[in-house]
Amino acid sequence: MIPHERSLVDKWKDRPFALLGVNSDNTSTDKGMALYKEKQKEMGVTWRSFRNEGNTPNISDDWRVRGWPTLYYIDHEGVIKHKNIRGEAEMETVLEEMIGAAEAAAKK
């Protein structure tokens, strides 16, 4: 998914769009965090990414995540509009609609 996510960040860099990540990649130790940062750089992850481990409660518990990856589509008002849409074309359609709604709301 990372190549597509990277393309979304680039495509909508000047529009009201943000991609956030939450990782559960053994980042609770210094060694695990160092390995993750190395992989993050290697894969070209430029968006904000939070670690699940080390938070009490874990982010995944608060958001009831049962599997990885879980995708939430949150609109400009903070409302979850969609969950787990994965197909690239469908993702882009949903996101374009949401971004358009955010831009329209900003003009009011």
DOMARPA-636418 format. One record per residue: z, x, y of N, C-alpha, C in turn; residue number from 1. Coordinates in steps of 0.02 Angstrom, whole numbers. Layout:
BEGIN
> Z; X; Y; Z; X; Y; Z; X; Y; NUM
...
***
This chain:
BEGIN
> 0; 40; -60; 0; 0; 0; 0; 42; 64; 1
> 24; 103; 59; 32; 143; 119; -34; 155; 157; 2
> -89; 169; 123; -151; 177; 162; -169; 114; 202; 3
> -160; 55; 173; -175; -7; 209; -125; -17; 266; 4
> -63; -4; 253; -12; -11; 306; -29; 36; 364; 5
> -49; 97; 348; -68; 145; 400; -126; 118; 441; 6
> -175; 86; 408; -232; 58; 444; -211; 0; 489; 7
> -163; -40; 467; -138; -95; 508; -104; -69; 571; 8
> -63; -19; 563; -29; 11; 621; -79; 38; 671; 9
> -132; 69; 647; -184; 96; 691; -224; 39; 723; 10
> -243; -10; 683; -284; -66; 707; -250; -104; 764; 11
> -186; -116; 759; -151; -157; 807; -102; -118; 851; 12
> -115; -54; 861; -69; -12; 898; -57; -35; 970; 13
> -106; -69; 1000; -99; -91; 1069; -86; -166; 1075; 14
> -64; -196; 1021; -51; -268; 1020; 21; -280; 996; 15
> 46; -341; 1003; 116; -354; 984; 124; -356; 907; 16
> 127; -298; 878; 133; -290; 805; 178; -231; 790; 17
> 223; -240; 743; 265; -186; 721; 273; -190; 645; 18
> 270; -134; 614; 281; -129; 542; 347; -91; 533; 19
> 391; -119; 493; 455; -86; 478; 461; -78; 403; 20
> 489; -24; 382; 499; -12; 311; 573; -6; 295; 21
> 590; -26; 236; 657; -15; 209; 647; 18; 142; 22
> 678; 75; 132; 666; 114; 72; 727; 117; 28; 23
> 714; 115; -36; 766; 123; -86; 743; 179; -133; 24
> 734; 236; -104; 705; 293; -139; 755; 350; -148; 25
> 815; 333; -170; 868; 383; -180; 881; 424; -117; 26
> 885; 390; -60; 895; 425; 4; 969; 429; 23; 27
> 1014; 412; -24; 1085; 413; -8; 1114; 484; -8; 28
> 1077; 532; -35; 1100; 602; -34; 1057; 642; 14; 29
> 1084; 699; 36; 1045; 743; 80; 981; 765; 46; 30
> 985; 782; -19; 926; 804; -56; 874; 747; -61; 31
> 898; 688; -77; 853; 630; -81; 820; 614; -15; 32
> 858; 619; 39; 831; 605; 105; 779; 658; 124; 33
> 792; 720; 108; 745; 774; 123; 680; 763; 84; 34
> 685; 744; 21; 625; 730; -19; 586; 671; 9; 35
> 623; 619; 30; 589; 561; 59; 552; 580; 123; 36
> 585; 618; 167; 553; 638; 230; 490; 679; 217; 37
> 493; 721; 166; 434; 760; 147; 377; 714; 124; 38
> 393; 666; 81; 343; 619; 57; 316; 575; 114; 39
> 361; 555; 158; 342; 513; 215; 290; 549; 257; 40
> 302; 612; 271; 255; 651; 310; 189; 660; 273; 41
> 194; 676; 208; 136; 687; 166; 92; 624; 162; 42
> 123; 565; 161; 86; 502; 155; 64; 474; 223; 43
> 85; 505; 278; 65; 482; 344; 100; 420; 367; 44
> 163; 411; 347; 202; 354; 369; 228; 369; 439; 45
> 203; 331; 488; 222; 343; 558; 266; 287; 586; 46
> 276; 233; 548; 315; 177; 572; 388; 186; 555; 47
> 430; 147; 590; 502; 151; 578; 517; 132; 506; 48
> 563; 169; 477; 581; 157; 408; 657; 168; 402; 49
> 690; 119; 374; 762; 123; 366; 779; 134; 293; 50
> 836; 164; 280; 855; 173; 211; 902; 119; 189; 51
> 891; 95; 130; 931; 41; 102; 1000; 67; 81; 52
> 1001; 124; 48; 1063; 153; 25; 1104; 178; 85; 53
> 1168; 175; 79; 1211; 199; 132; 1230; 147; 183; 54
> 1199; 89; 180; 1218; 34; 224; 1263; -13; 184; 55
> 1314; -39; 216; 1359; -86; 182; 1360; -150; 222; 56
> 1335; -205; 194; 1300; -209; 130; 1230; -179; 137; 57
> 1199; -167; 80; 1131; -142; 80; 1085; -193; 114; 58
> 1034; -169; 147; 986; -214; 180; 957; -262; 129; 59
> 943; -237; 69; 913; -279; 17; 960; -336; -3; 60
> 1025; -326; 1; 1072; -380; -15; 1070; -433; 40; 61
> 1071; -412; 102; 1069; -459; 158; 1005; -501; 157; 62
> 950; -470; 139; 885; -504; 140; 866; -532; 72; 63
> 910; -527; 24; 899; -554; -44; 835; -526; -77; 64
> 825; -462; -69; 768; -428; -100; 784; -418; -174; 65
> 738; -440; -216; 748; -434; -289; 698; -386; -321; 66
> 648; -365; -284; 598; -319; -309; 565; -281; -252; 67
> 537; -224; -269; 505; -182; -219; 430; -178; -233; 68
> 387; -183; -185; 402; -201; -116; 408; -277; -108; 69
> 450; -297; -61; 454; -366; -39; 429; -366; 34; 70
> 383; -409; 49; 353; -411; 115; 374; -474; 153; 71
> 402; -464; 213; 419; -520; 256; 375; -517; 318; 72
> 349; -573; 339; 308; -578; 399; 348; -618; 450; 73
> 373; -583; 500; 418; -613; 549; 381; -619; 616; 74
> 383; -679; 644; 345; -691; 705; 382; -666; 767; 75
> 352; -676; 825; 379; -652; 888; 444; -686; 908; 76
> 461; -740; 875; 525; -774; 889; 578; -758; 837; 77
> 561; -713; 790; 609; -692; 739; 612; -738; 678; 78
> 561; -780; 670; 559; -827; 614; 517; -798; 558; 79
> 543; -800; 496; 504; -778; 439; 450; -831; 427; 80
> 388; -811; 436; 331; -857; 427; 302; -854; 357; 81
> 303; -795; 327; 274; -786; 261; 315; -733; 223; 82
> 308; -735; 157; 341; -685; 115; 294; -667; 58; 83
> 289; -602; 47; 253; -573; -10; 178; -588; -12; 84
> 146; -593; 45; 73; -596; 46; 50; -524; 38; 85
> 9; -511; -13; -8; -443; -31; -82; -425; -26; 86
> -126; -472; -35; -198; -456; -31; -216; -433; 39; 87
> -254; -379; 44; -269; -349; 109; -302; -399; 156; 88
> -351; -436; 134; -386; -484; 177; -338; -540; 199; 89
> -298; -565; 152; -251; -618; 169; -197; -593; 216; 90
> -174; -532; 204; -125; -502; 250; -152; -499; 321; 91
> -213; -475; 327; -242; -467; 394; -254; -534; 428; 92
> -274; -585; 390; -284; -652; 418; -218; -679; 446; 93
> -166; -675; 406; -100; -700; 426; -74; -661; 487; 94
> -81; -596; 485; -57; -554; 540; -96; -567; 604; 95
> -162; -575; 599; -203; -589; 658; -181; -655; 690; 96
> -167; -705; 650; -143; -769; 676; -76; -760; 711; 97
> -31; -723; 680; 35; -713; 709; 32; -672; 774; 98
> -10; -621; 775; -18; -579; 835; -49; -621; 891; 99
> -98; -662; 874; -128; -707; 924; -78; -754; 953; 100
> -34; -781; 911; 19; -827; 935; 67; -791; 982; 101
> 83; -729; 965; 128; -689; 1009; 95; -676; 1076; 102
> 31; -659; 1075; -4; -646; 1138; -10; -709; 1180; 103
> -23; -766; 1148; -26; -830; 1184; 41; -847; 1215; 104
> 94; -836; 1178; 161; -852; 1204; 179; -807; 1263; 105
> 156; -745; 1262; 170; -698; 1316; 135; -718; 1381; 106
> 80; -755; 1375; 41; -777; 1435; 71; -838; 1469; 107
> 116; -872; 1433; 145; -934; 1462; 196; -919; 1514; 108
***
